[in-house]
């Protein structure tokens, strides 16, 4: 799936083609993102305990948002347009952003802040473009009507629509969409970060 995505997403050749393939490679984006969260625990700078707590609470909020959004999406079979999807087209990406922002705040390392920003700028615009093109192809006018007023990843309005496409399903979120494994991994990264921050 990831290699196919990379090949379909770019016609570039040479170095530009290699860079484009990396940008559209989903496994690379996910793997590097998870690795960066782990690295936070090793590059943490001395900071007040409240900064660490605030950062980890922010990361928890991001993962809670992901757990919610993943429980009402049925990928490529039903277009989710309500609940989390009434605010942004890609709420899982928003959750990723909030999680990484929380870990970055907790580790208080300015070099890591730059790495975090570069990571997002490198991977997420192509991922959003690919997902939007795929969803438009699958859902057509339904997608175009919904996406016209719905921001990609950062909400531009707070017009919340209660869930109407699907009711939140724990199994769908935690098992089928993998949020349980991600939550356990994030907990491990948070424990490491907290341990490293302790005097």
MDTraj code that builds the backbone (N, CA, C; nanometers):
import mdtraj as md
import numpy as np

residues = "UNK UNK UNK UNK UNK UNK UNK UNK UNK UNK UNK UNK UNK UNK UNK UNK UNK UNK UNK UNK UNK UNK UNK UNK UNK UNK UNK UNK UNK UNK UNK UNK UNK UNK UNK UNK UNK UNK UNK UNK UNK UNK UNK UNK UNK UNK UNK UNK UNK UNK UNK UNK UNK UNK UNK UNK UNK UNK UNK UNK UNK UNK UNK UNK UNK UNK UNK UNK UNK UNK UNK UNK UNK UNK UNK UNK UNK UNK UNK UNK UNK UNK UNK UNK UNK UNK UNK UNK UNK UNK UNK UNK UNK UNK UNK UNK UNK UNK UNK UNK UNK UNK UNK UNK UNK UNK UNK UNK UNK UNK UNK UNK UNK UNK UNK UNK UNK UNK UNK UNK UNK UNK UNK UNK UNK UNK UNK UNK UNK UNK UNK UNK UNK UNK UNK UNK UNK UNK UNK UNK UNK UNK UNK UNK UNK UNK UNK UNK UNK UNK UNK UNK UNK UNK UNK UNK UNK UNK UNK UNK UNK UNK UNK UNK UNK UNK UNK UNK UNK UNK UNK UNK UNK UNK UNK UNK UNK UNK UNK UNK UNK UNK UNK UNK UNK UNK UNK UNK UNK UNK UNK UNK UNK UNK UNK UNK UNK UNK UNK".split()
xyz = np.array([
    [0.0837, -0.1206, 0.0000],
    [0.0000, 0.0000, 0.0000],
    [0.0868, 0.1250, 0.0000],
    [0.1891, 0.1296, 0.0888],
    [0.2720, 0.2477, 0.0996],
    [0.3542, 0.2698, -0.0259],
    [0.4136, 0.1620, -0.0806],
    [0.4930, 0.1766, -0.2012],
    [0.4033, 0.2195, -0.3164],
    [0.2863, 0.1594, -0.3274],
    [0.1917, 0.1976, -0.4314],
    [0.1549, 0.3444, -0.4175],
    [0.1302, 0.3878, -0.2940],
    [0.0972, 0.5277, -0.2696],
    [0.2100, 0.6164, -0.3195],
    [0.3344, 0.5817, -0.2875],
    [0.4483, 0.6621, -0.3283],
    [0.4583, 0.6696, -0.4798],
    [0.4414, 0.5577, -0.5462],
    [0.4573, 0.5553, -0.6915],
    [0.3454, 0.6300, -0.7621],
    [0.2235, 0.6219, -0.7058],
    [0.1114, 0.6902, -0.7696],
    [0.1164, 0.8396, -0.7444],
    [0.1853, 0.8823, -0.6358],
    [0.1778, 1.0209, -0.5933],
    [0.2761, 1.1113, -0.6655],
    [0.3747, 1.0581, -0.7336],
    [0.4757, 1.1421, -0.7961],
    [0.5190, 1.0875, -0.9304],
    [0.5509, 1.1809, -1.0196],
    [0.6075, 1.1440, -1.1486],
    [0.7532, 1.1895, -1.1565],
    [0.8060, 1.2445, -1.0465],
    [0.9421, 1.2953, -1.0462],
    [1.0419, 1.1814, -1.0596],
    [1.1602, 1.2155, -1.1127],
    [1.2676, 1.1170, -1.1261],
    [1.3912, 1.1682, -1.0537],
    [1.4919, 1.0825, -1.0422],
    [1.6162, 1.1214, -0.9771],
    [1.5975, 1.1490, -0.8296],
    [1.6763, 1.2435, -0.7778],
    [1.6714, 1.2768, -0.6355],
    [1.5335, 1.3290, -0.5955],
    [1.4741, 1.4114, -0.6833],
    [1.3401, 1.4646, -0.6526],
    [1.2393, 1.3504, -0.6406],
    [1.2536, 1.2489, -0.7230],
    [1.1640, 1.1339, -0.7157],
    [1.1810, 1.0566, -0.5868],
    [1.3075, 1.0401, -0.5439],
    [1.3345, 0.9701, -0.4181],
    [1.2742, 1.0475, -0.3012],
    [1.2924, 1.1787, -0.3009],
    [1.2377, 1.2622, -0.1935],
    [1.0848, 1.2536, -0.1918],
    [1.0240, 1.2607, -0.3108],
    [0.8777, 1.2490, -0.3175],
    [0.8295, 1.1132, -0.2681],
    [0.9020, 1.0071, -0.3040],
    [0.8619, 0.8739, -0.2570],
    [0.8673, 0.8669, -0.1049],
    [0.9693, 0.9284, -0.0452],
    [0.9785, 0.9302, 0.1015],
    [0.8638, 1.0100, 0.1615],
    [0.8310, 1.1229, 0.1007],
    [0.7261, 1.2091, 0.1560],
    [0.5901, 1.1408, 0.1543],
    [0.5655, 1.0584, 0.0538],
    [0.4361, 0.9920, 0.0416],
    [0.4350, 0.8522, 0.1033],
    [0.5461, 0.8101, 0.1602],
    [0.5560, 0.6744, 0.2141],
    [0.4970, 0.6718, 0.3551],
    [0.3783, 0.6123, 0.3680],
    [0.3038, 0.6174, 0.4940],
    [0.3781, 0.5510, 0.6092],
    [0.4402, 0.4353, 0.5839],
    [0.5110, 0.3641, 0.6908],
    [0.6279, 0.4471, 0.7430],
    [0.6964, 0.5194, 0.6547],
    [0.8065, 0.6056, 0.6985],
    [0.7549, 0.7171, 0.7883],
    [0.6452, 0.7802, 0.7461],
    [0.5880, 0.8886, 0.8262],
    [0.5492, 0.8394, 0.9650],
    [0.4805, 0.7269, 0.9700],
    [0.4364, 0.6751, 1.0994],
    [0.5550, 0.6298, 1.1844],
    [0.6476, 0.5569, 1.1232],
    [0.7623, 0.5058, 1.1985],
    [0.8506, 0.6154, 1.2525],
    [0.8811, 0.7145, 1.1683],
    [0.9668, 0.8251, 1.2136],
    [0.8959, 0.9066, 1.3202],
    [0.7658, 0.9281, 1.3039],
    [0.6904, 1.0027, 1.4049],
    [0.6948, 0.9338, 1.5406],
    [0.6746, 0.8027, 1.5418],
    [0.6805, 0.7282, 1.6685],
    [0.8214, 0.7292, 1.7265],
    [0.9228, 0.7188, 1.6405],
    [1.0612, 0.7232, 1.6869],
    [1.0948, 0.8585, 1.7501],
    [1.0452, 0.9667, 1.6901],
    [1.0714, 1.0997, 1.7454],
    [1.0138, 1.1137, 1.8865],
    [0.8983, 1.0534, 1.9107],
    [0.8393, 1.0596, 2.0450],
    [0.9282, 0.9882, 2.1460],
    [0.9855, 0.8758, 2.1065],
    [1.0767, 0.8029, 2.1943],
    [1.2028, 0.8847, 2.2206],
    [1.2542, 0.9483, 2.1169],
    [1.3767, 1.0273, 2.1303],
    [1.3582, 1.1422, 2.2286],
    [1.2360, 1.1941, 2.2390],
    [1.2089, 1.3029, 2.3346],
    [1.2613, 1.2692, 2.4739],
    [1.2463, 1.1436, 2.5129],
    [1.2892, 1.1029, 2.6460],
    [1.4397, 1.1094, 2.6660],
    [1.5150, 1.1094, 2.5556],
    [1.6603, 1.1103, 2.5648],
    [1.7215, 1.2481, 2.5416],
    [1.6436, 1.3415, 2.4873],
    [1.6977, 1.4750, 2.4603],
    [1.6329, 1.5804, 2.5494],
    [1.5609, 1.5361, 2.6521],
    [1.4910, 1.6288, 2.7395],
    [1.5896, 1.7233, 2.8084],
    [1.5521, 1.8494, 2.8130],
    [1.6322, 1.9526, 2.8799],
    [1.5743, 1.9763, 3.0193],
    [1.6595, 2.0231, 3.1117],
    [1.6069, 2.0548, 3.2455],
    [1.4911, 2.1544, 3.2348],
    [1.3799, 2.1205, 3.2926],
    [1.2615, 2.2066, 3.2866],
    [1.1805, 2.1858, 3.4127],
    [1.0984, 2.2840, 3.4436],
    [1.0128, 2.2705, 3.5603],
    [0.9166, 2.1546, 3.5436],
    [0.8813, 2.0941, 3.6559],
    [0.7925, 1.9784, 3.6520],
    [0.6586, 2.0136, 3.5882],
    [0.6154, 2.1392, 3.6031],
    [0.4855, 2.1778, 3.5485],
    [0.4864, 2.1804, 3.3966],
    [0.6030, 2.2113, 3.3371],
    [0.6126, 2.2080, 3.1914],
    [0.5995, 2.0635, 3.1413],
    [0.6630, 1.9722, 3.2114],
    [0.6544, 1.8311, 3.1729],
    [0.5109, 1.7820, 3.1871],
    [0.4480, 1.8149, 3.2994],
    [0.3090, 1.7739, 3.3211],
    [0.2183, 1.8332, 3.2137],
    [0.2359, 1.9629, 3.1840],
    [0.1526, 2.0279, 3.0817],
    [0.1712, 1.9613, 2.9459],
    [0.2964, 1.9306, 2.9123],
    [0.3228, 1.8660, 2.7836],
    [0.2600, 1.7281, 2.7743],
    [0.2716, 1.6504, 2.8816],
    [0.2151, 1.5153, 2.8793],
    [0.0624, 1.5180, 2.8801],
    [0.0035, 1.6161, 2.9489],
    [-0.1429, 1.6301, 2.9446],
    [-0.1894, 1.6677, 2.8042],
    [-0.1127, 1.7532, 2.7371],
    [-0.1455, 1.7896, 2.5994],
    [-0.1375, 1.6668, 2.5087],
    [-0.0333, 1.5864, 2.5279],
    [-0.0192, 1.4631, 2.4492],
    [-0.1355, 1.3677, 2.4770],
    [-0.1770, 1.3578, 2.6024],
    [-0.2923, 1.2729, 2.6375],
    [-0.4188, 1.3213, 2.5674],
    [-0.4358, 1.4531, 2.5613],
    [-0.5526, 1.5092, 2.4926],
    [-0.5486, 1.4732, 2.3440],
    [-0.4299, 1.4793, 2.2848],
    [-0.4159, 1.4432, 2.1443],
    [-0.4503, 1.2978, 2.1188],
    [-0.4068, 1.2088, 2.2083],
    [-0.4378, 1.0667, 2.1895],
    [-0.5849, 1.0375, 2.2185],
    [-0.6423, 1.1054, 2.3163],
    [-0.7860, 1.0886, 2.3424],
    [-0.8670, 1.1302, 2.2187],
    [-0.8246, 1.2378, 2.1553],
    [-0.8897, 1.2838, 2.0325],
    [-0.8771, 1.1786, 1.9223],
    [-0.7579, 1.1192, 1.9103],
    [-0.7375, 1.0142, 1.8097],
    [-0.8275, 0.8934, 1.8380],
    [-0.8333, 0.8529, 1.9637],
    [-0.9168, 0.7371, 2.0012],
    [-1.0627, 0.7631, 1.9634],
    [-1.1082, 0.8851, 1.9898],
    [-1.2456, 0.9197, 1.9537],
    [-1.2643, 0.9174, 1.8009],
    [-1.1763, 0.9869, 1.7284],
    [-1.1910, 0.9974, 1.5827],
    [-1.1788, 0.8613, 1.5155],
    [-1.0907, 0.7753, 1.5667],
    [-1.0715, 0.6427, 1.5064],
    [-1.1895, 0.5501, 1.5302],
    [-1.2725, 0.5830, 1.6264],
    [-1.3868, 0.4976, 1.6580],
    [-1.5093, 0.5238, 1.5747],
    [-1.5048, 0.6284, 1.4900],
    [-1.6215, 0.6594, 1.4061],
    [-1.5866, 0.6608, 1.2580],
    [-1.4655, 0.6129, 1.2238],
    [-1.4259, 0.6109, 1.0831],
    [-1.4183, 0.4674, 1.0332],
    [-1.4773, 0.4484, 0.9168],
    [-1.4715, 0.3186, 0.8486],
    [-1.4048, 0.3446, 0.7139],
    [-1.2741, 0.3267, 0.7109],
    [-1.1907, 0.3743, 0.6015],
    [-1.2357, 0.3216, 0.4663],
    [-1.2536, 0.4174, 0.3749],
    [-1.2830, 0.3905, 0.2339],
    [-1.4182, 0.3240, 0.2083],
    [-1.5005, 0.3083, 0.3132],
    [-1.6318, 0.2472, 0.2922],
    [-1.7459, 0.3438, 0.3251],
    [-1.7200, 0.4386, 0.4147],
    [-1.8226, 0.5341, 0.4551],
    [-1.7533, 0.6669, 0.4840],
    [-1.8038, 0.7750, 0.4278],
    [-1.7420, 0.9056, 0.4484],
    [-1.7882, 0.9642, 0.5814],
    [-1.6947, 0.9849, 0.6730],
    [-1.7269, 1.0455, 0.8027],
    [-1.7264, 1.1972, 0.7859],
    [-1.8380, 1.2611, 0.8229],
    [-1.8492, 1.4070, 0.8067],
    [-1.8982, 1.4762, 0.9332],
    [-1.9276, 1.4006, 1.0375],
    [-1.9803, 1.4593, 1.1600],
    [-1.8846, 1.4310, 1.2756],
    [-1.9171, 1.4839, 1.3930],
    [-1.8285, 1.4675, 1.5076],
    [-1.6944, 1.5330, 1.4793],
    [-1.5861, 1.4601, 1.5042],
    [-1.4510, 1.5125, 1.4802],
    [-1.4342, 1.5564, 1.3358],
    [-1.5024, 1.4880, 1.2457],
    [-1.4892, 1.5164, 1.1022],
    [-1.5739, 1.6355, 1.0577],
    [-1.6499, 1.6940, 1.1497],
    [-1.7191, 1.8184, 1.1172],
    [-1.6283, 1.9385, 1.1404],
    [-1.5184, 1.9180, 1.2130],
    [-1.4231, 2.0264, 1.2385],
    [-1.3078, 2.0252, 1.1393],
    [-1.2544, 1.9061, 1.1105],
    [-1.1422, 1.8933, 1.0175],
    [-1.1582, 1.7664, 0.9347],
    [-1.0967, 1.7663, 0.8165],
    [-1.1046, 1.6486, 0.7305],
    [-1.0148, 1.5363, 0.7800],
    [-0.9099, 1.5724, 0.8542],
    [-0.8125, 1.4712, 0.8981],
    [-0.7865, 1.4841, 1.0487],
    [-0.8848, 1.4479, 1.1305],
    [-0.8683, 1.4629, 1.2759],
    [-0.7578, 1.3754, 1.3339],
    [-0.7274, 1.2621, 1.2711],
    [-0.6176, 1.1789, 1.3219],
    [-0.4842, 1.2523, 1.3067],
    [-0.4680, 1.3264, 1.1983],
    [-0.3461, 1.4050, 1.1800],
    [-0.3405, 1.5178, 1.2833],
    [-0.4551, 1.5784, 1.3117],
    [-0.4594, 1.6812, 1.4166],
    [-0.4179, 1.6202, 1.5500],
    [-0.4671, 1.4999, 1.5805],
    [-0.4264, 1.4321, 1.7033],
    [-0.2769, 1.4084, 1.7073],
    [-0.2188, 1.3658, 1.5942],
    [-0.0738, 1.3464, 1.5873],
    [0.0012, 1.4756, 1.6183],
    [-0.0487, 1.5856, 1.5610],
    [0.0146, 1.7152, 1.5832],
    [0.0119, 1.7527, 1.7311],
    [-0.1029, 1.7337, 1.7951],
    [-0.1164, 1.7692, 1.9373],
    [-0.0279, 1.6791, 2.0235],
    [-0.0209, 1.5507, 1.9909],
    [0.0657, 1.4583, 2.0656],
    [0.2110, 1.5022, 2.0552],
    [0.2564, 1.5289, 1.9341],
    [0.3966, 1.5674, 1.9163],
    [0.4253, 1.7029, 1.9789],
    [0.3287, 1.7949, 1.9724],
    [0.3460, 1.9247, 2.0377],
    [0.3598, 1.9063, 2.1890],
    [0.2806, 1.8153, 2.2459],
    [0.2886, 1.7890, 2.3896],
    [0.4231, 1.7320, 2.4305],
    [0.4711, 1.6336, 2.3563],
    [0.6019, 1.5759, 2.3881],
    [0.7133, 1.6788, 2.3687],
    [0.7001, 1.7624, 2.2672],
    [0.8010, 1.8655, 2.2416],
    [0.8030, 1.9666, 2.3558],
    [0.6853, 2.0060, 2.4025],
    [0.6781, 2.0976, 2.5168],
    [0.7402, 2.0334, 2.6400],
    [0.7123, 1.9075, 2.6624],
    [0.7639, 1.8392, 2.7810],
    [0.9153, 1.8253, 2.7778],
    [0.9723, 1.7991, 2.6602],
    [1.1179, 1.7791, 2.6559],
    [1.1945, 1.9108, 2.6518],
    [1.1276, 2.0217, 2.6142],
    [1.1852, 2.1564, 2.6226],
    [1.3192, 2.1696, 2.5503],
    [1.3342, 2.1006, 2.4387],
    [1.4588, 2.1043, 2.3615],
    [1.4316, 2.1769, 2.2304],
    [1.4969, 2.2941, 2.2107],
    [1.4673, 2.3759, 2.0938],
    [1.5103, 2.3105, 1.9635],
    [1.6143, 2.2297, 1.9676],
    [1.6546, 2.1563, 1.8476],
    [1.5428, 2.0603, 1.8072],
    [1.4836, 1.9973, 1.9074],
    [1.3747, 1.9040, 1.8791],
    [1.2525, 1.9770, 1.8248],
    [1.2291, 2.0995, 1.8702],
    [1.1180, 2.1791, 1.8170],
    [1.1361, 2.1975, 1.6659],
    [1.2596, 2.2302, 1.6243],
    [1.2884, 2.2495, 1.4819],
    [1.2678, 2.1187, 1.4063],
    [1.3155, 2.0074, 1.4630],
    [1.2984, 1.8761, 1.3993],
    [1.1501, 1.8434, 1.3845],
    [1.0722, 1.8708, 1.4878],
    [0.9278, 1.8459, 1.4872],
    [0.8591, 1.9248, 1.3754],
    [0.8942, 2.0526, 1.3633],
    [0.8338, 2.1367, 1.2591],
    [0.8726, 2.0860, 1.1203],
    [1.0007, 2.0540, 1.1008],
    [1.0456, 2.0035, 0.9704],
    [0.9782, 1.8710, 0.9355],
    [0.9634, 1.7843, 1.0354],
    [0.8961, 1.6561, 1.0139],
    [0.7546, 1.6777, 0.9627],
    [0.6807, 1.7673, 1.0276],
    [0.5426, 1.7914, 0.9853],
    [0.5349, 1.8549, 0.8472],
    [0.6226, 1.9510, 0.8215],
    [0.6191, 2.0161, 0.6910],
    [0.6592, 1.9206, 0.5793],
    [0.7453, 1.8252, 0.6090],
    [0.7906, 1.7299, 0.5082],
    [0.6832, 1.6262, 0.4768],
    [0.6191, 1.5720, 0.5808],
    [0.5302, 1.4575, 0.5612],
    [0.3821, 1.4898, 0.5484],
    [0.3321, 1.5883, 0.6207],
    [0.1869, 1.6001, 0.6299],
    [0.1180, 1.6685, 0.5119],
    [0.1725, 1.7730, 0.4502],
    [0.1046, 1.8254, 0.3312],
    [0.0857, 1.7202, 0.2206],
    [0.1879, 1.6375, 0.1884],
    [0.1635, 1.5334, 0.0874],
    [0.0627, 1.4284, 0.1330],
    [0.0663, 1.3925, 0.2616],
    [-0.0288, 1.2930, 0.3123],
    [-0.1715, 1.3447, 0.2997],
    [-0.1920, 1.4715, 0.3324],
    [-0.3255, 1.5316, 0.3216],
    [-0.3692, 1.5368, 0.1758],
    [-0.2769, 1.5774, 0.0859],
    [-0.3107, 1.5849, -0.0568],
    [-0.3483, 1.4468, -0.1107],
    [-0.2740, 1.3456, -0.0710],
    [-0.3029, 1.2096, -0.1186],
    [-0.4386, 1.1618, -0.0677],
    [-0.4623, 1.1788, 0.0632],
    [-0.5881, 1.1318, 0.1217],
    [-0.7073, 1.2056, 0.0611],
    [-0.6923, 1.3372, 0.0409],
    [-0.8023, 1.4138, -0.0184],
    [-0.8338, 1.3645, -0.1596],
    [-0.7294, 1.3425, -0.2396],
    [-0.7513, 1.2950, -0.3770],
    [-0.8169, 1.1573, -0.3764],
    [-0.7736, 1.0705, -0.2839],
    [-0.8314, 0.9359, -0.2762],
    [-0.9785, 0.9419, -0.2358],
    [-1.0092, 1.0226, -0.1347],
    [-1.1475, 1.0318, -0.0882],
    [-1.2387, 1.0961, -0.1922],
    [-1.1859, 1.1949, -0.2642],
    [-1.2665, 1.2559, -0.3704],
    [-1.2983, 1.1535, -0.4792],
    [-1.2006, 1.0704, -0.5109],
    [-1.2223, 0.9679, -0.6130],
    [-1.3261, 0.8658, -0.5670],
    [-1.3220, 0.8293, -0.4378],
    [-1.4145, 0.7285, -0.3860],
    [-1.5550, 0.7840, -0.3668],
    [-1.5644, 0.9049, -0.3077],
    [-1.6950, 0.9562, -0.2651],
    [-1.7494, 1.0700, -0.3520],
    [-1.6688, 1.1232, -0.4422],
    [-1.7150, 1.2217, -0.5398],
    [-1.7800, 1.3452, -0.4817],
    [-1.9028, 1.3737, -0.5260],
    [-1.9719, 1.4963, -0.4862],
    [-1.9951, 1.5038, -0.3362],
    [-2.0156, 1.3899, -0.2729],
    [-2.0344, 1.3895, -0.1268],
    [-1.9106, 1.4452, -0.0586],
    [-1.7928, 1.4019, -0.1037],
    [-1.6677, 1.4519, -0.0455],
    [-1.6505, 1.5989, -0.0778],
    [-1.6765, 1.6392, -0.2022],
    [-1.6552, 1.7781, -0.2422],
    [-1.7451, 1.8731, -0.1628],
    [-1.8688, 1.8330, -0.1404],
    [-1.9620, 1.9163, -0.0644],
    [-1.9155, 1.9332, 0.0802],
    [-1.8716, 1.8239, 0.1405],
    [-1.8270, 1.8291, 0.2801],
    [-1.6945, 1.9035, 0.2940],
    [-1.6008, 1.8783, 0.2042],
    [-1.4663, 1.9350, 0.2175],
    [-1.4618, 2.0841, 0.1871],
    [-1.5606, 2.1342, 0.1136],
    [-1.5603, 2.2757, 0.0753],
    [-1.5564, 2.3673, 0.1964],
    [-1.6205, 2.3283, 0.3059],
    [-1.6266, 2.4122, 0.4255],
    [-1.5513, 2.3524, 0.5442],
    [-1.4736, 2.2472, 0.5209],
    [-1.4063, 2.1792, 0.6314],
    [-1.2555, 2.1859, 0.6118],
    [-1.1859, 2.2447, 0.7087],
    [-1.0404, 2.2600, 0.6998],
    [-0.9723, 2.1238, 0.6994],
    [-0.8498, 2.1208, 0.6507],
    [-0.7768, 1.9941, 0.6401],
    [-0.7380, 1.9397, 0.7773],
    [-0.6604, 2.0169, 0.8560],
    [-0.6087, 1.9615, 0.9807],
    [-0.6260, 2.0540, 1.1004],
    [-0.6212, 2.1834, 1.0783],
    [-0.6373, 2.2808, 1.1872],
    [-0.7740, 2.3461, 1.1709],
    [-0.8627, 2.3333, 1.2705],
    [-0.9995, 2.3869, 1.2551],
    [-0.9988, 2.5363, 1.2257],
    [-1.0824, 2.5790, 1.1303],
    [-1.0976, 2.7222, 1.1030],
    [-1.2339, 2.7734, 1.1497],
    [-1.3119, 2.6829, 1.2080],
    [-1.4418, 2.7189, 1.2656],
    [-1.4783, 2.6132, 1.3683],
    [-1.5690, 2.6475, 1.4578],
    [-1.6080, 2.5540, 1.5630],
    [-1.7539, 2.5139, 1.5469],
    [-1.7911, 2.4784, 1.4249],
    [-1.9285, 2.4361, 1.3961],
    [-1.9384, 2.2852, 1.4147],
    [-1.9490, 2.2429, 1.5388],
    [-1.9538, 2.0999, 1.5721],
    [-2.0878, 2.0396, 1.5330],
    [-2.0822, 1.9273, 1.4623],
    [-2.2023, 1.8512, 1.4281],
    [-2.1955, 1.7178, 1.5019],
    [-2.2944, 1.6850, 1.5845],
    [-2.2900, 1.5563, 1.6568],
    [-2.2781, 1.4386, 1.5607],
    [-2.2213, 1.3294, 1.6111],
    [-2.2029, 1.2097, 1.5285],
    [-2.3354, 1.1647, 1.4688],
    [-2.3373, 1.1544, 1.3375],
    [-2.4560, 1.1016, 1.2697],
    [-2.4177, 0.9939, 1.1694],
    [-2.2881, 0.9924, 1.1285],
    [-2.2429, 0.8925, 1.0312],
    [-2.2289, 0.7554, 1.0966],
    [-2.1805, 0.7553, 1.2200],
    [-2.1590, 0.6294, 1.2918],
    [-2.1474, 0.6595, 1.4400],
    [-2.1893, 0.5661, 1.5224],
    [-2.1709, 0.5794, 1.6668],
    [-2.0313, 0.5323, 1.7015],
    [-1.9717, 0.5945, 1.8044],
    [-1.8356, 0.5578, 1.8427],
    [-1.8319, 0.4113, 1.8828],
    [-1.7319, 0.3407, 1.8322],
    [-1.7188, 0.1977, 1.8541],
    [-1.5796, 0.1686, 1.9105],
    [-1.5744, 0.1182, 2.0339],
    [-1.4464, 0.0939, 2.1000],
    [-1.3600, -0.0048, 2.0214],
    [-1.4217, -0.1125, 1.9756],
    [-1.3454, -0.2132, 1.9008],
    [-1.2892, -0.1555, 1.7712],
    [-1.3717, -0.0742, 1.7042],
    [-1.3260, -0.0110, 1.5804],
    [-1.2040, 0.0763, 1.6061],
    [-1.2067, 0.1522, 1.7149],
    [-1.0971, 0.2433, 1.7474],
    [-0.9734, 0.1693, 1.7974],
    [-0.9912, 0.0904, 1.9040],
    [-0.8760, 0.0335, 1.9730],
    [-0.8156, -0.0867, 1.9014],
    [-0.8991, -0.1669, 1.8372],
    [-0.8487, -0.2903, 1.7750],
    [-0.8286, -0.2715, 1.6253],
    [-0.9363, -0.2454, 1.5533],
    [-0.9256, -0.2393, 1.4063],
    [-0.8366, -0.1242, 1.3608],
    [-0.8478, -0.0093, 1.4253],
    [-0.7663, 0.1049, 1.3846],
    [-0.6397, 0.1198, 1.4687],
    [-0.6125, 0.0254, 1.5583],
    [-0.4823, 0.0162, 1.6245],
    [-0.4531, 0.1147, 1.7354],
    [-0.5546, 0.1828, 1.7878],
    [-0.5262, 0.2858, 1.8876],
    [-0.4818, 0.2292, 2.0227],
    [-0.5153, 0.1044, 2.0525],
    [-0.4691, 0.0455, 2.1782],
    [-0.3176, 0.0312, 2.1771],
    [-0.2628, -0.0204, 2.0691],
    [-0.1172, -0.0367, 2.0590],
    [-0.0478, 0.0987, 2.0640],
    [-0.1029, 0.1961, 1.9918],
    [-0.0448, 0.3305, 1.9928],
    [-0.0491, 0.3890, 2.1335],
    [-0.1596, 0.3692, 2.2053],
    [-0.1729, 0.4221, 2.3415],
    [-0.0696, 0.3607, 2.4350],
    [-0.0478, 0.2310, 2.4233],
    [0.0524, 0.1637, 2.5073],
    [0.1918, 0.2172, 2.4765],
    [0.2210, 0.2352, 2.3484],
    [0.3509, 0.2891, 2.3083],
    [0.3698, 0.4305, 2.3638],
    [0.2674, 0.5142, 2.3509],
    [0.2757, 0.6514, 2.4008],
    [0.2942, 0.6543, 2.5513],
    [0.2276, 0.5634, 2.6208],
    [0.2439, 0.5556, 2.7657],
    [0.3886, 0.5224, 2.8002],
    [0.4482, 0.4277, 2.7277],
    [0.5882, 0.3940, 2.7502],
    [0.6793, 0.5131, 2.7258],
    [0.6546, 0.5885, 2.6187],
    [0.7347, 0.7077, 2.5898],
    [0.7174, 0.8134, 2.6984],
    [0.5955, 0.8281, 2.7483],
    [0.5688, 0.9263, 2.8536],
    [0.6388, 0.8875, 2.9838],
    [0.6377, 0.7585, 3.0173],
    [0.7061, 0.7115, 3.1388],
    [0.8555, 0.7378, 3.1269],
    [0.9133, 0.7086, 3.0108],
    [1.0559, 0.7342, 2.9892],
    [1.0869, 0.8809, 3.0043],
    [1.0042, 0.9653, 2.9442],
    [1.0267, 1.1091, 2.9524],
    [1.0179, 1.1586, 3.0966],
    [0.9177, 1.1096, 3.1690],
    [0.9012, 1.1489, 3.3091],
    [1.0203, 1.1035, 3.3922],
    [1.0649, 0.9807, 3.3690],
    [1.1803, 0.9286, 3.4419],
    [1.3050, 1.0115, 3.4144],
    [1.3263, 1.0461, 3.2884],
    [1.4439, 1.1254, 3.2515],
    [1.4363, 1.2680, 3.3073],
    [1.3137, 1.3168, 3.3266],
    [1.2959, 1.4535, 3.3774],
    [1.3124, 1.4597, 3.5278],
    [1.3010, 1.3445, 3.5947],
    [1.3098, 1.3435, 3.7405],
    [1.4521, 1.3739, 3.7845],
    [1.4680, 1.4561, 3.8894],
    [1.6032, 1.4901, 3.9368],
    [1.6747, 1.3694, 3.9964],
])
top = md.Topology()
chain = top.add_chain()
for i, resn in enumerate(residues, 1):
    res = top.add_residue(resn, chain, resSeq=i)
    for name in ("N", "CA", "C"):
        top.add_atom(name, md.element.get_by_symbol(name[0]), res)
traj = md.Trajectory(xyz[None], top)
